Amino acid sequence: MVNSASGWRHDILAYRNFSEGNNGINKLIEKEMAYADQLNRKVEVAIETKKTELDYLSFYGFTQKDMDQVFAEVSTQYESYPSFNGFAVHRFESWRPFGSSTVNLEEKAWKLYKAKENVNTDHNWTMQFNTAIVPKYTNIYVKNSEGSVVDTRVKLSSENVLHVESPVEGY
């Protein structure tokens, strides 16, 4: 679990770049996934993309296709677990160089979109998620390019649709 400003976020740190075998992601997270199911908690499987001293801990240097393959293998193994809530990427900045506009993992896929450019400073955003958003476990905010939190209004229009209104002074 990771302590964030709004409370606890449930991540399983599975820093490996392969899914199979006794030291692969699937085996490493097996007990934690079962425990999360018992607690009725959603969890993300966290992976690393920065360069590390031990090559097998990170996807650094992998192609997007290679990463997609490992993610698909883990997703297939755990998609029947109610607790499985996808993946968390440690250090988004180190993932950006992979260059894909989206990451698709079959029909139930999640997507990572590239940063949007040339967007009006008063743009309102609508995001639809494939699972329900639980407000008491969710801390949603917008950061500017310097990493500072921007004062915006965030509201749910349904259990899985989120609206972010632009700040009065714009982004």
BELGIKA-V980616 format. One line per field, one symbol per residue. ss: DSSP state (a for helix, b for strand, c for the rest). phi: phi as a letter, one per 20 degrees, with the letter a starting at -180 (. if undefined). psi: psi as a letter, one per 20 degrees, with the letter a starting at -180 (. if undefined). A space follows every 10 residues. Layout:
ss = ???
phi = ???
psi = ???
This chain:
ss = cbbbccbbbc bbbccccccc ccccaaaaaa aaaaaaaaac ccbbbbbbcc ccccaaaccc cccaaaaaaa aaaaaaaacc cccbbbbbbb caaaaaaacc cccccccccc cccccccccc ccccbbbbcc ccccaaaccc cbbcccccbb ccbbbbbbcc bbbbbccccc c
phi = .cedgepedd cdfdfbdbee nfdeggffeg ffffffffel decdeecdce fcfdgfeceg nfeffffgff ffffgffdfe egffcncddf mggeegffne fbdddmfefd cdefgedleg fdfedccdde cfedgfddcd bddefenefd fcddbedbfc cdddeffgen f
psi = qpprhjbppo qoomnqkqhr rhjrgghhig hhggghghil ppqqoprqiq prhohiiqjp iqrhggghgg ghgggghjhi phhokbqppp nhhihhihiq hqopmahkqr qoqrqpqlpq ikppqpppqi rqpogijpop rpqaiijqpp orppqpiaij pppoqqqgjr .
